[in-house]
């Protein structure tokens, strides 16, 4: 199950990288086109806006590539005994895939939350083992299983 969830997350991450790369390229092309236009402040403003868009997409692309790199470090067949990067942690309120934040995943009719180790829940779960309990937003979570 962990391998299948990781495959879904990797696909989402790869799609995000491709989308952001296209956005960077399009914004760069727009900035280049604005540079070719000649006269006045109007064109400089358009060029600056296109460059700002390119910079924003470029930062997001770097983050997405970092996420992809983190995912590639996970060994889905490795059996884990504590909550760490790559662990699938089942609690009394839900199951969390500790890798990157990519939201709710559905697999075989069940819902899983893909979350990063730096997220509030990731920080709380880090290093926990079977039977450990943590308080999260007024609820007590108990670690029921770790894969």
SEGULUM-696050 format. One record per atom (N, C-alpha, C, O): x, y, z; residue in three letters. Coordinates in steps of 0.001 Angstrom, whole numbers, plus 500000, padded with zeros to 6 digits. Atoms other than C-alpha are relative to their C-alpha. Layout:
// SEGULUM-696050
XYZALA
...
END
This chain:
// SEGULUM-696050
500822498809500000UNK
500000500000500000UNK
500868501258500000UNK
500557502229499311UNK
499120498835499937UNK
502831502404500833UNK
500599500290498623UNK
500713501448498221UNK
499416499843501332UNK
504391501802497410UNK
498995500654499045UNK
499356501533498263UNK
501032499444500874UNK
501103502579495652UNK
499720501466500332UNK
499554502288499432UNK
500206498602499603UNK
500565505766497668UNK
501161500868499532UNK
500954501980499047UNK
498830499254500446UNK
504101506879496897UNK
499957500224498488UNK
500340501292498010UNK
500134499863501453UNK
503466506251493186UNK
499013501111499652UNK
499261501897498738UNK
500998498944500222UNK
500372508485493335UNK
500605501368500305UNK
500433502315499538UNK
499395498729499592UNK
502286511221495163UNK
501076500424499001UNK
501163501598498641UNK
498969499702501006UNK
505207510997492714UNK
499376500514498708UNK
499886501459498106UNK
500674499563501225UNK
502819511337489770UNK
499487501430500149UNK
499630502245499237UNK
500489498639499753UNK
501218514430491318UNK
501156500998500000UNK
501037502096499456UNK
498839499121499909UNK
504640515922492017UNK
500624500218498619UNK
500982501345498274UNK
499469499871501362UNK
505926515210488490UNK
499123500905499146UNK
499626501721498374UNK
500936499152500741UNK
502809516814487036UNK
500178501465500403UNK
500144502357499555UNK
499795498631499510UNK
503379519884489217UNK
501299500585499439UNK
501329501748499038UNK
498726499538500560UNK
507017520137488066UNK
499814500380498531UNK
500285501434498103UNK
500216499717501421UNK
505939519958484406UNK
499163501256499797UNK
499477502081498939UNK
500864498820500109UNK
503179522540484876UNK
500773501271500332UNK
500652502278499635UNK
499225498822499604UNK
505517524937486667UNK
501098500317498991UNK
501394501488498753UNK
498976499748501022UNK
508246524484484041UNK
499380500725498813UNK
499981501654498272UNK
500700499319501095UNK
505728525473481348UNK
499676501436500381UNK
499809502342499558UNK
500327498647499541UNK
504654528476483428UNK
501242500892499992UNK
501165502054499593UNK
498738499239500026UNK
508298529596483831UNK
500347500359498559UNK
500683501505498261UNK
499671499766501408UNK
508892529205480094UNK
499073501042499379UNK
499529501938498668UNK
500961499039500548UNK
505706531091479193UNK
500240501404500534UNK
500170502376499781UNK
499739498687499406UNK
506488533920481612UNK
501293500593499436UNK
501370501799499203UNK
498747499511500591UNK
510045534164480237UNK
499761500477498575UNK
500278501519498173UNK
500332499585501365UNK
508694534298476682UNK
499238501315499995UNK
499481502174499148UNK
500760498747499902UNK
506254537025477716UNK
500929501165500329UNK
500788502251499767UNK
499040498945499650UNK
509086539024479299UNK
500868500342498795UNK
501166501511498552UNK
499189499759501194UNK
511169538592476147UNK
499220500777498952UNK
499764501671498304UNK
500840499285500967UNK
508281539747473964UNK
499820501460500409UNK
499848502359499568UNK
500135498623499512UNK
507781542808476154UNK
501294500773499760UNK
501253501977499505UNK
498707499344500232UNK
511502543569475760UNK
500133500439498555UNK
500766501453498260UNK
499917499670501420UNK
511113543566471989UNK
499138501202499656UNK
499431501937498713UNK
500839498829500218UNK
508342546136472201UNK
500815501222500378UNK
501585501189501338UNK
499075498901499811UNK
509920549497472042UNK
499575501010501042UNK
500176501055502115UNK
500137498712499334UNK
508396552572473498UNK
499406499935501393UNK
498405499259501631UNK
500581499459498811UNK
507844553752476981UNK
499810499128501207UNK
500114497936501227UNK
500200500578498680UNK
506927552974480526UNK
499009498843499988UNK
499144497894500760UNK
501010501051500070UNK
503928550847479566UNK
500666498647499739UNK
500299497647500356UNK
499341501254500346UNK
506207548208478068UNK
500960499552501090UNK
501114498357501340UNK
499113500348498885UNK
508700548377480923UNK
499201499387501146UNK
499651498442501794UNK
500867500546498952UNK
505833547770483361UNK
499581498576499645UNK
499611497685500494UNK
500390501336500455UNK
504633544802481299UNK
501144499012500116UNK
500948497862500510UNK
498813500859499911UNK
508154543405481158UNK
500293499653501460UNK
500598498505501782UNK
499742500230498572UNK
508611543824484920UNK
498982499025500582UNK
499338498154501375UNK
501034500914499504UNK
505296542077485610UNK
500262498570499519UNK
500121497614500281UNK
499702501329500538UNK
506235539187483324UNK
501215499398500709UNK
501247498199500987UNK
498808500480499297UNK
509636538941485026UNK
499651499570501429UNK
500168498568501924UNK
500454500374498650UNK
507951538899488465UNK
499281498656499978UNK
499488497816500853UNK
500689501285500148UNK
505694536073487283UNK
501013498869499817UNK
500900497811500436UNK
498979501017500254UNK
508718534168485986UNK
500739499648501287UNK
500983498475501572UNK
499286500235498745UNK
510525534606489304UNK
499148499203500989UNK
499649498304501665UNK
500912500720499106UNK
507474533424491266UNK
499908498529499598UNK
500044497638500436UNK
500099501381500478UNK
507051530329489097UNK
501320499254500173UNK
501328498059500469UNK
498687500636499843UNK
510797529652489243UNK
500215499550501445UNK
500742498464501684UNK
499877500394498587UNK
510728529639493065UNK
499131498780500293UNK
499562497845500969UNK
500893501139499793UNK
507738527300493050UNK
500550498737499332UNK
500404497633499856UNK
499403501135500706UNK
509515525077490520UNK
501142499396500816UNK
501273498174500891UNK
498907500493499152UNK
512566524824492788UNK
499435499194501167UNK
499953498127501497UNK
500636500725498892UNK
510298523803495690UNK
499462498649499530UNK
499631497637500210UNK
500564501244500531UNK
508548521200493522UNK
501107498994499681UNK
500948497797499924UNK
498875500900500288UNK
511895519774492376UNK
500623499474501292UNK
501054498322501350UNK
499513500462498692UNK
513054519623496006UNK
499084498920500567UNK
499553497928501124UNK
500963501019499568UNK
509855517725496859UNK
500235498689499251UNK
500239497612499847UNK
499764501182500823UNK
510519515340493982UNK
501267499272500454UNK
501293498044500538UNK
498747500590499513UNK
514076514785495212UNK
499768499272501334UNK
500276498169501539UNK
500295500632498705UNK
512783514045498740UNK
499239498691499792UNK
499524497693500455UNK
500773501213500275UNK
510288511526497344UNK
500888498888499453UNK
500701497717499781UNK
499122500993500606UNK
513018509794495360UNK
500926499342501026UNK
501493498284500755UNK
499154500569498944UNK
514944509179498605UNK
499272498924500805UNK
499902498141501517UNK
500802500945499215UNK
512091507123500078UNK
500092498600499396UNK
499964498416498186UNK
499964501411500408UNK
512443503343499931UNK
498674499378500443UNK
498520499023501612UNK
501341500439499604UNK
508815502146499843UNK
499934498598500596UNK
498998498286501333UNK
500017501365499463UNK
509703498534500669UNK
500635499902501380UNK
500545498864502035UNK
499348499999498689UNK
511631499515503803UNK
498947499980501105UNK
498008500776501094UNK
500928500088498871UNK
509813498505506975UNK
500517500919501099UNK
501649500781501562UNK
499615499007498998UNK
509881501340509480UNK
499299499711501320UNK
498190499179501342UNK
500581500227498677UNK
509254501179513216UNK
499748501302500745UNK
499225501297501859UNK
500292498699499393UNK
509083504898513948UNK
499558500957498903UNK
499835500743497723UNK
500489498999500941UNK
507467507903512314UNK
501179500826499500UNK
501827501549500257UNK
498900499283500640UNK
510004509315509876UNK
499654500156498524UNK
498613499678498074UNK
500234499815501422UNK
510297510325506225UNK
499751498646499336UNK
500553497721499464UNK
500350501231500691UNK
508580507639504162UNK
499092499068500774UNK
498652498047500245UNK
500861500864499180UNK
506526506182507003UNK
498525500249499691UNK
498105501374499420UNK
501454499931500070UNK
502842505436506673UNK
499519499761501425UNK
499613498649501944UNK
500344500038498578UNK
501499506216510148UNK
498485500019500156UNK
497820500971499747UNK
501433500070499733UNK
498018505114511163UNK
499762500422501444UNK
500397499921502373UNK
500391499538498668UNK
496449506938514104UNK
498505499766500167UNK
497825499306499249UNK
501433500149499745UNK
493029506875515700UNK
499156501017499231UNK
497933500880499191UNK
500797499034500774UNK
492006509878513543UNK
500276499949498504UNK
499607500641497737UNK
499704500093501423UNK
493543508934510190UNK
501385499437499749UNK
502158499181500672UNK
498706500544500403UNK
496509507643508256UNK
500769501055499231UNK
500237501693498323UNK
499154498949500551UNK
499392509927507311UNK
501212499395499303UNK
501928498574499876UNK
498783500356500725UNK
502038509380504648UNK
500973501145500219UNK
500744502254499736UNK
499036498955499664UNK
505059511312505928UNK
501026500127498876UNK
501971499344498783UNK
499088499783501125UNK
506788512655502836UNK
499964501468499595UNK
500777502259500073UNK
500197498601500378UNK
505629515894501185UNK
498522500325500180UNK
497678499430500209UNK
501403499595499878UNK
502452517884501604UNK
499371500021498613UNK
499655500897497796UNK
500720499996501278UNK
500248516931498695UNK
498515499729500200UNK
497801499415499247UNK
501427500061499738UNK
496879516721500383UNK
499460498604500227UNK
500192497662500528UNK
500706501256499760UNK
494325513972500694UNK
500113499109498767UNK
499919499553497636UNK
499905501000501059UNK
494848510828498649UNK
498929498952500235UNK
498617498617501378UNK
500942501106499880UNK
492277508160497927UNK
500604498788499317UNK
501083498860498186UNK
499485501249500550UNK
493362504590497403UNK
499145498860500532UNK
498986498694501741UNK
500857501141499671UNK
491108501535497349UNK
498895500375500982UNK
498624499648501938UNK
501140499566499201UNK
488234503484498884UNK
500336500612501345UNK
499433500962502105UNK
499596499401498726UNK
490247504831501812UNK
500732501310499743UNK
501318501515498680UNK
499339498705500115UNK
491595508317502435UNK
501266500021500855UNK
501308499492501966UNK
498704499850499339UNK
495174509113503391UNK
500429501451499854UNK
500088502111498872UNK
499499498632500072UNK
496849512424504145UNK
501500499961499743UNK
502268499403500527UNK
498575499868500301UNK
500171513117502482UNK
500472501307500624UNK
499986502383500273UNK
499559498809499275UNK
502026515518504750UNK
501514499994500176UNK
502145498938500217UNK
498546499893499858UNK
505558516803505169UNK
500411499840501460UNK
499596499964502374UNK
499453500120498648UNK
507777516250508169UNK
500016501357500699UNK
500084501419501927UNK
499977498654499426UNK
507755520043508670UNK
498609500541500313UNK
498484501613500905UNK
501365499567499701UNK
503958520292508893UNK
499748499826501499UNK
500476499088502163UNK
500283500162498563UNK
502409520622512365UNK
499818498536500424UNK
500341498117501457UNK
500209501406499636UNK
501280516984512360UNK
501283499193499794UNK
501570498280500568UNK
498735500681500248UNK
504595515825510875UNK
500989500205501129UNK
501678499274501546UNK
499099499682498883UNK
506549517586513616UNK
499592499210501244UNK
500445498671501949UNK
500478500736498822UNK
504355515993516304UNK
500256498497499905UNK
500600497853500896UNK
499858501447500167UNK
504584512495514848UNK
501456499543499890UNK
501763498384500168UNK
498598500370500237UNK
508328512560514102UNK
500595499244501192UNK
500566499713502330UNK
499333500808498983UNK
510125509819516010UNK
499078499161500866UNK
499547498366501680UNK
500938500773499177UNK
506960508373517536UNK
499985498540499563UNK
500271498217498410UNK
500078501436500257UNK
506530504608517784UNK
498602499509500363UNK
497787500251500911UNK
501292500624499731UNK
503587502250518103UNK
499582500224501451UNK
500349499945502372UNK
500531499775498657UNK
501419503204521098UNK
500223501399500543UNK
499581501790501518UNK
499771498625499540UNK
502772506744521488UNK
498758500845499763UNK
497974500591498848UNK
501135499082500113UNK
500236509521521986UNK
500516501428499934UNK
501509501780500570UNK
499679498578500106UNK
500367513195521020UNK
498696500784499982UNK
497658500278499555UNK
501156499109500069UNK
497972516099521397UNK
500114500853498753UNK
501144501478498504UNK
500028499222501234UNK
496979517749518130UNK
498662500708499894UNK
497618500078499734UNK
501202499163500134UNK
494489520611517982UNK
498858499521500900UNK
497713499395500466UNK
501006500373499021UNK
492674519502521097UNK
499582498541499982UNK
498697498140500739UNK
500316501430500058UNK
492561515821520174UNK
501254499201500310UNK
502369499596499968UNK
498867500869499727UNK
494737513022521412UNK
500105498963498881UNK
499163498218498613UNK
499736500979501046UNK
496264510978518607UNK
500832498878500582UNK
501794499113501314UNK
499214501158499593UNK
497504507484519265UNK
500519499314498747UNK
499764499069497807UNK
499392500704501125UNK
499911505788516877UNK
499594498529500093UNK
499956497828501037UNK
500516501367500015UNK
498228502498515950UNK
500824499065499123UNK
500873497858499362UNK
499215500832500911UNK
500488501302513140UNK
501003500879499259UNK
500737502051498992UNK
498982499318500807UNK
503641502295511272UNK
500525498990498990UNK
500917497877499341UNK
499477500867501071UNK
504686500830507942UNK
501158500737499339UNK
501768500217498405UNK
END
